Amino acid sequence: MTNYAIILAAGKGTRMKSDLPKVLHQVAGISMVEHVFRSVSAINPAKKVTIIGHKADLVKDVVGEQSHFVLQKEQLGTGHAVMMAEAELAGLEGQTLVIAGDTPLITGESLKNLVDFHSNHKNVATILTAEADNPFGYGRIIRNQNDEVTKIVEQKDASDFEQQVKEINTGTYVFDNKRLFEALKNITTNNAQGEYYLTDVIGIFKQLGEKVGAYKLRDFDESLGVNDRVALSRAERVMRQRINHQHMVNGVSFIDPKTTYIDIDVSLDSEVILEPNVTLKGKTKVGQASTITNGSYLVDATIGKNVTITASMIEESIVEDNVTVGPYAHIRPQSHLSQNVHIGNFVEVKSSTVGKNTKSGHLTYLGNATIGSGVNIGAGTIIANYDGQNKFKTTVGDNAFIGSNSTIIAPVNVGENAITAAGSTIHQDVPEDSLAIGRGRQVNKEGYAVKMPHHPSQK
């Protein structure tokens, strides 16, 4: 059976109090609609159609070539949204999944089970349902003595008996594709909201005596639709629990999973140790047996094996095996730390490559530099790479020794095995094997301190 999918993503999401389309709000590092597309891919749709409306171009930019798009100029209900897909899907043989773009927690496995259930039972329509501890506000699934679905009743229309039912409608469905668009021609706006309800299609099928089924989710959390910031935070919490759980199953140690925040596209090898209050974002990768300590924040970072990151920030950079970073270091974008490098406390590296076994222990800024292997960079070193208009490059050769409190004014080349004396300002190239001293001459005036007001003899 050929599968199709309609993703509803036209709404503004007024209760989100945001100019951003609701489906573009993020959960664990990617937008809600991207989560939905990843789950929908489990049923291998021959065609996906996304219904867009509010700030449609933003949604199109995020979804990209994964889908066809149809514009819903006016949002007149879920039934009206699905009607918009008629030009793309009407007349095709197969079954169509209809899912909202604000349901990021539904898994691909559940959608596949739903579609298989629909097909195996030869239903004209199948509703994805869930069991709610507190079903207030949800549409209820009413079944007969044979466990067949007879209707969906909304909260405001439910009798006292029907309000006791805990099986609720999640708003996700599978339909026989042809019959869906035939039935949509018969629904009306004769209701309190003056909208076209997709649920009315279920009623039409029942009146015609056609077979309607329901597939119940195992986990109620999957049914969550995000309509406000409170629900968004709940979705974030559930998704992060799933992510952390899977990493632990794969051999990652979490000291406190509740305070460790990992985006969905982060990759962690086995035996990684994560301390509390660690945040790993974007497409960060961490190699085997590395340790990320309390307070570290990594974004799109690639970390090798046996690395220790101590209370530091790393952005869009590569850190090779056996490196130590921190505490309180900042590795800014487009930096590359080679094997066995040590970057210590209060060191900032920006757009620089640091060679193997090089050490910069403390209080240093390395910007737009290529640093060789085996270099020692003393405390307080500054590479002055910016003149207010342009950035300039600095190169430091292998095994050079940069004395404490050196200021290197780019562009400068410091040769292999060269030394800069502590406290020097270096503004010219330093040949290899040379010592560069760039500081004012010291003059001692003997006995002069006696004349100063602070001297004990003056008090």
C-alpha positions as CSV (number, residue, x, y, z in Angstrom):
1,M,0.0,0.0,0.0
2,T,1.3,3.4,-1.0
3,N,1.6,5.9,1.9
4,Y,1.2,9.7,1.7
5,A,1.5,12.3,4.5
6,I,-0.1,15.7,5.1
7,I,1.6,17.9,7.7
8,L,-0.4,20.7,9.1
9,A,1.8,23.7,9.7
10,A,-0.2,26.8,8.8
11,G,-1.1,28.1,12.2
12,K,0.3,31.2,14.0
13,G,0.1,29.8,17.5
14,T,-1.4,32.8,19.2
15,R,-0.9,31.4,22.7
16,M,2.8,31.1,22.1
17,K,2.9,34.9,22.2
18,S,5.5,34.9,19.4
19,D,6.0,36.2,15.8
20,L,7.6,32.9,15.0
21,P,5.3,30.3,13.5
22,K,4.3,27.8,16.2
23,V,5.8,24.8,14.4
24,L,9.3,26.5,14.2
25,H,9.7,26.7,18.0
26,Q,12.5,24.3,19.0
27,V,12.6,21.2,21.1
28,A,16.0,19.8,21.9
29,G,17.8,21.7,19.2
30,I,15.5,21.4,16.2
31,S,12.1,22.8,15.3
32,M,8.9,20.9,16.2
33,V,8.1,20.4,12.5
34,E,11.5,18.9,11.9
35,H,10.8,16.3,14.7
36,V,7.5,15.5,12.9
37,F,9.2,15.0,9.6
38,R,11.8,12.7,11.1
39,S,9.0,10.6,12.6
40,V,6.9,10.6,9.4
41,S,9.9,9.3,7.4
42,A,9.3,6.0,9.2
43,I,6.3,5.2,7.0
44,N,8.3,6.1,3.8
45,P,5.6,8.4,2.2
46,A,5.6,8.5,-1.6
47,K,4.6,12.1,-1.2
48,K,4.6,14.6,1.7
49,V,2.4,17.8,1.5
50,T,2.9,20.5,4.1
51,I,0.1,23.0,4.6
52,I,1.6,26.4,5.3
53,G,0.1,29.8,6.2
54,H,1.5,32.2,8.8
55,K,5.0,33.3,7.7
56,A,4.9,30.5,5.1
57,D,8.4,31.3,3.7
58,L,10.0,30.6,7.1
59,V,8.4,27.2,7.3
60,K,9.5,26.4,3.7
61,D,13.0,27.4,4.5
62,V,13.2,25.0,7.4
63,V,11.5,22.0,5.8
64,G,13.2,22.6,2.4
65,E,13.0,19.9,-0.2
66,Q,11.5,17.3,2.1
67,S,8.0,18.2,1.0
68,H,5.5,19.8,-1.4
69,F,3.8,22.9,-0.1
70,V,0.3,24.2,-0.2
71,L,-0.7,27.7,1.1
72,Q,-3.7,28.0,3.3
73,K,-4.5,31.7,3.0
74,E,-7.2,31.6,5.7
75,Q,-7.1,29.2,8.7
76,L,-10.6,27.9,8.7
77,G,-10.1,24.7,10.7
78,T,-8.3,21.3,10.4
79,G,-10.7,20.1,7.8
80,H,-10.1,23.1,5.6
81,A,-6.3,22.7,6.0
82,V,-6.5,19.1,4.7
83,M,-8.8,20.3,1.8
84,M,-5.9,22.4,0.6
85,A,-3.9,19.2,-0.2
86,E,-6.6,18.0,-2.7
87,A,-4.7,19.3,-5.8
88,E,-1.6,17.3,-4.7
89,L,-3.3,14.0,-3.6
90,A,-6.9,13.6,-4.7
91,G,-7.4,10.5,-6.8
92,L,-4.3,8.7,-5.8
93,E,-4.6,5.1,-4.5
94,G,-3.2,4.6,-1.1
95,Q,-3.5,5.8,2.5
96,T,-2.7,9.2,3.9
97,L,-1.4,10.1,7.3
98,V,-2.6,13.5,8.6
99,I,-0.5,14.9,11.4
100,A,0.0,18.3,13.1
101,G,3.4,20.0,12.9
102,D,3.3,20.8,16.6
103,T,3.4,17.2,17.9
104,P,7.2,16.7,18.3
105,L,7.0,13.7,20.6
106,I,5.2,11.2,18.3
107,T,7.8,8.6,17.4
108,G,8.3,7.0,14.0
109,E,7.7,3.6,15.5
110,S,4.2,4.7,16.7
111,L,3.3,6.2,13.3
112,K,4.5,3.0,11.5
113,N,2.3,0.9,14.0
114,L,-0.6,3.2,13.3
115,V,-0.3,2.8,9.5
116,D,0.1,-0.9,9.7
117,F,-2.9,-1.2,12.0
118,H,-5.0,0.8,9.6
119,S,-3.9,-1.4,6.6
120,N,-4.3,-4.7,8.4
121,H,-7.8,-3.9,9.6
122,K,-8.8,-2.5,6.2
123,N,-10.2,0.7,7.8
124,V,-11.4,3.6,5.8
125,A,-10.1,5.8,8.7
126,T,-8.0,5.2,11.8
127,I,-7.6,7.6,14.7
128,L,-4.5,7.7,16.8
129,T,-5.6,7.8,20.4
130,A,-4.1,7.8,23.9
131,E,-5.1,7.1,27.4
132,A,-5.2,10.3,29.5
133,D,-5.1,10.4,33.3
134,N,-6.9,13.8,33.1
135,P,-8.8,13.9,29.7
136,F,-10.5,17.2,30.4
137,G,-10.4,19.4,27.2
138,Y,-9.7,16.5,24.8
139,G,-12.1,15.0,22.3
140,R,-13.2,11.5,23.6
141,I,-13.2,8.3,21.7
142,I,-16.5,6.5,22.1
143,R,-16.6,2.8,21.4
144,N,-19.4,0.3,21.2
145,Q,-19.6,-3.2,22.9
146,N,-17.5,-4.6,20.1
147,D,-14.7,-2.1,20.8
148,E,-15.5,-0.3,17.5
149,V,-15.2,3.5,17.3
150,T,-18.7,5.0,17.0
151,K,-17.8,8.7,17.3
152,I,-15.5,11.4,18.6
153,V,-17.2,13.7,21.0
154,E,-15.7,17.1,22.1
155,Q,-15.5,18.0,25.7
156,K,-18.2,20.7,25.5
157,D,-20.6,18.2,23.8
158,A,-19.9,15.2,26.0
159,S,-22.5,13.7,28.3
160,D,-21.6,13.0,31.9
161,F,-20.9,9.4,31.0
162,E,-18.8,10.3,28.0
163,Q,-16.7,12.7,30.1
164,Q,-15.6,9.7,32.2
165,V,-13.9,8.2,29.1
166,K,-10.1,8.5,29.2
167,E,-9.3,7.5,25.7
168,I,-8.7,10.8,23.8
169,N,-8.2,11.9,20.2
170,T,-4.6,12.9,19.5
171,G,-5.4,14.7,16.2
172,T,-3.4,12.3,14.1
173,Y,-5.2,10.1,11.6
174,V,-4.8,7.7,8.7
175,F,-7.3,7.7,5.9
176,D,-8.0,5.9,2.7
177,N,-6.7,8.7,0.4
178,K,-9.6,8.8,-2.1
179,R,-12.3,8.5,0.4
180,L,-10.8,11.3,2.5
181,F,-11.2,13.9,-0.2
182,E,-14.6,12.7,-1.2
183,A,-15.8,13.0,2.4
184,L,-14.3,16.5,2.8
185,K,-16.7,17.8,0.2
186,N,-19.5,17.0,2.6
187,I,-18.4,18.7,5.8
188,T,-19.7,22.1,6.8
189,T,-19.0,25.0,9.1
190,N,-22.2,24.5,11.0
191,N,-20.6,24.5,14.5
192,A,-19.8,26.8,17.3
193,Q,-16.4,27.8,15.9
194,G,-17.6,28.2,12.3
195,E,-14.8,26.1,11.0
196,Y,-14.3,22.9,9.0
197,Y,-13.6,20.1,11.4
198,L,-11.6,17.1,10.2
199,T,-13.4,15.0,12.9
200,D,-16.6,15.5,10.9
201,V,-15.1,13.2,8.3
202,I,-15.2,10.4,10.9
203,G,-18.9,11.0,11.4
204,I,-19.6,10.9,7.7
205,F,-17.8,7.5,7.4
206,K,-19.8,6.1,10.4
207,Q,-23.1,7.3,8.8
208,L,-22.2,5.5,5.7
209,G,-21.4,2.3,7.7
210,E,-17.8,2.4,6.8
211,K,-15.1,0.9,9.0
212,V,-13.4,3.4,11.4
213,G,-10.7,2.1,13.8
214,A,-8.5,3.5,16.6
215,Y,-4.9,2.7,17.5
216,K,-3.9,3.5,21.1
217,L,-0.5,4.9,21.9
218,R,1.5,3.1,24.6
219,D,2.9,6.4,25.9
220,F,0.5,9.3,26.5
221,D,3.4,11.8,26.3
222,E,3.7,11.1,22.6
223,S,0.3,12.7,22.1
224,L,1.3,16.1,23.4
225,G,0.4,19.0,21.0
226,V,2.3,22.2,21.8
227,N,0.0,25.3,22.0
228,D,1.8,27.4,24.5
229,R,5.2,27.9,26.3
230,V,4.1,25.6,29.2
231,A,3.5,22.7,26.8
232,L,6.7,23.6,24.9
233,S,8.7,23.2,28.2
234,R,7.0,19.9,28.9
235,A,7.9,18.6,25.4
236,E,11.5,19.8,25.9
237,R,11.7,17.9,29.2
238,V,10.2,14.6,27.8
239,M,12.5,14.8,24.7
240,R,15.6,15.4,26.8
241,Q,14.7,12.4,29.0
242,R,14.5,10.2,25.9
243,I,17.8,11.5,24.6
244,N,19.6,11.1,27.8
245,H,18.1,7.6,28.4
246,Q,19.3,6.5,25.0
247,H,22.9,7.8,25.6
248,M,23.0,6.0,28.9
249,V,21.9,2.7,27.2
250,N,24.7,3.3,24.7
251,G,27.4,3.5,27.5
252,V,27.5,7.2,28.5
253,S,27.7,8.1,32.2
254,F,25.5,10.9,33.5
255,I,26.2,12.1,37.0
256,D,22.8,13.8,37.1
257,P,20.7,13.4,33.9
258,K,18.1,15.9,35.1
259,T,20.6,18.7,34.8
260,T,22.4,17.6,31.6
261,Y,21.0,19.2,28.4
262,I,21.7,17.4,25.1
263,D,20.3,18.3,21.7
264,I,18.9,15.6,19.6
265,D,21.7,15.6,17.0
266,V,24.6,15.4,19.5
267,S,26.7,12.2,19.1
268,L,28.4,10.7,22.2
269,D,30.7,7.7,22.2
270,S,30.8,5.1,24.9
271,E,32.5,5.8,28.3
272,V,32.0,9.5,28.0
273,I,31.4,11.1,31.4
274,L,29.0,14.1,31.7
275,E,28.9,16.0,35.0
276,P,25.8,18.1,36.0
277,N,25.0,21.4,34.3
278,V,26.6,20.4,31.0
279,T,25.0,21.7,27.8
280,L,25.8,20.0,24.4
281,K,24.1,21.7,21.5
282,G,23.8,21.4,17.7
283,K,25.8,18.7,16.1
284,T,28.4,18.3,18.8
285,K,30.4,15.0,18.8
286,V,32.3,13.7,21.8
287,G,34.8,10.9,21.5
288,Q,35.3,7.8,23.7
289,A,36.3,8.2,27.3
290,S,36.2,12.0,27.3
291,T,35.0,13.9,30.4
292,I,32.9,17.1,30.2
293,T,32.7,18.7,33.6
294,N,30.2,20.9,35.4
295,G,29.2,24.1,33.7
296,S,30.7,23.3,30.2
297,Y,28.8,24.5,27.1
298,L,29.6,23.0,23.7
299,V,28.0,24.1,20.4
300,D,28.8,22.2,17.1
301,A,32.0,21.1,18.6
302,T,34.0,18.0,17.6
303,I,35.8,16.5,20.6
304,G,38.2,13.6,20.3
305,K,39.0,10.7,22.7
306,N,40.3,11.0,26.2
307,V,39.7,14.8,26.3
308,T,38.9,16.7,29.5
309,I,36.8,19.8,29.2
310,T,36.6,21.6,32.5
311,A,33.9,24.3,33.0
312,S,34.6,25.8,29.6
313,M,32.8,26.9,26.4
314,I,33.7,25.5,22.9
315,E,32.0,26.7,19.7
316,E,32.2,25.3,16.2
317,S,35.7,24.0,16.8
318,I,37.7,20.8,16.6
319,V,39.5,19.3,19.7
320,E,41.7,16.3,19.0
321,D,42.6,13.4,21.3
322,N,44.1,13.8,24.8
323,V,43.5,17.5,25.0
324,T,42.7,19.3,28.2
325,V,40.7,22.6,28.2
326,G,39.9,24.8,31.1
327,P,38.8,25.7,33.6
328,Y,37.1,28.8,32.3
329,A,38.5,28.7,28.8
330,H,36.7,29.9,25.7
331,I,37.4,28.2,22.3
332,R,35.7,30.3,19.7
333,P,34.6,29.3,16.2
334,Q,37.0,27.9,13.6
335,S,39.6,26.8,16.1
336,H,41.5,23.6,16.0
337,L,43.4,22.1,19.0
338,S,45.7,19.3,18.0
339,Q,46.6,16.2,20.1
340,N,47.9,16.6,23.6
341,V,47.3,20.4,23.6
342,H,46.7,22.1,27.0
343,I,44.5,25.2,27.1
344,G,44.3,26.4,30.7
345,N,42.2,28.8,32.8
346,F,41.1,32.1,31.2
347,V,42.6,31.3,27.8
348,E,40.6,32.4,24.7
349,V,41.3,30.9,21.3
350,K,39.7,32.3,18.2
351,S,40.0,31.2,14.6
352,S,43.4,29.6,15.4
353,T,45.1,26.3,14.9
354,V,47.2,25.0,17.8
355,G,49.8,22.3,17.1
356,K,50.5,19.0,19.0
357,N,51.8,19.2,22.6
358,T,51.5,23.0,22.7
359,K,50.6,24.5,26.1
360,S,48.9,27.8,27.0
361,G,48.3,27.6,30.7
362,H,46.6,30.8,31.7
363,L,45.4,34.3,30.9
364,T,46.0,34.4,27.2
365,Y,44.3,35.4,24.0
366,L,45.2,33.6,20.7
367,G,43.4,35.1,17.7
368,N,43.9,34.4,14.0
369,A,47.0,32.4,14.7
370,T,48.7,29.3,13.5
371,I,50.7,27.9,16.5
372,G,53.2,25.1,15.9
373,S,53.9,21.9,17.9
374,G,55.6,21.9,21.3
375,V,55.2,25.6,21.8
376,N,55.0,27.1,25.3
377,I,52.9,30.2,25.7
378,G,53.4,32.1,28.9
379,A,50.8,33.7,31.1
380,G,49.3,37.0,29.9
381,T,50.3,36.6,26.3
382,I,48.2,38.6,23.8
383,I,48.1,38.2,20.1
384,A,46.9,41.6,18.9
385,N,45.2,40.5,15.7
386,Y,42.8,43.5,15.0
387,D,43.6,47.1,14.2
388,G,40.0,48.2,14.3
389,Q,39.4,47.5,10.6
390,N,41.2,44.4,9.6
391,K,42.2,41.0,11.1
392,F,45.8,39.9,10.7
393,K,47.5,36.5,11.0
394,T,50.3,35.4,13.3
395,T,52.4,32.3,12.9
396,V,54.5,30.7,15.6
397,G,56.9,27.9,14.7
398,D,57.5,24.6,16.4
399,N,59.1,24.6,19.8
400,A,59.0,28.3,20.2
401,F,58.8,29.8,23.7
402,I,56.6,32.8,24.2
403,G,57.5,34.6,27.4
404,S,54.9,35.7,29.9
405,N,53.2,39.0,29.2
406,S,54.3,39.1,25.6
407,T,52.2,41.1,23.2
408,I,52.5,40.0,19.6
409,I,51.2,42.6,17.1
410,A,50.1,40.9,14.0
411,P,51.1,40.2,11.3
412,V,54.2,38.5,12.7
413,N,56.0,35.3,12.1
414,V,57.9,33.8,15.1
415,G,60.3,31.2,13.9
416,E,61.0,27.6,15.1
417,N,62.8,27.4,18.5
418,A,62.6,31.2,18.9
419,I,62.1,32.9,22.2
420,T,60.3,36.1,23.1
421,A,61.4,37.6,26.4
422,A,58.8,38.1,29.1
423,G,57.1,41.5,28.9
424,S,58.1,42.1,25.3
425,T,56.1,43.8,22.6
426,I,56.8,41.9,19.3
427,H,55.9,43.8,16.1
428,Q,58.5,42.3,13.7
429,D,59.3,38.8,12.6
430,V,61.5,36.8,14.9
431,P,64.0,34.4,13.0
432,E,64.2,30.8,14.1
433,D,66.6,30.1,17.1
434,S,66.5,33.8,18.0
435,L,65.7,35.6,21.2
436,A,63.5,38.7,20.8
437,I,63.4,41.4,23.5
438,G,61.0,44.2,22.9
439,R,60.8,46.2,26.1
440,G,62.0,49.6,27.6
441,R,65.3,49.7,29.3
442,Q,65.1,49.5,33.2
443,V,66.7,52.4,35.1
444,N,67.3,52.2,38.8
445,K,67.6,55.6,40.7
446,E,69.2,54.6,44.0
447,G,67.8,56.3,47.1
448,Y,65.0,58.1,45.2
449,A,62.2,56.2,47.0
450,V,63.0,58.0,50.2
451,K,61.6,61.2,48.8
452,M,58.3,59.6,47.9
453,P,55.2,60.4,50.2
454,H,54.5,56.7,50.8
455,H,58.0,55.9,52.1
456,P,58.1,55.1,55.9
457,S,60.5,58.0,56.5
458,Q,57.9,60.5,55.3
459,K,55.2,59.5,57.7
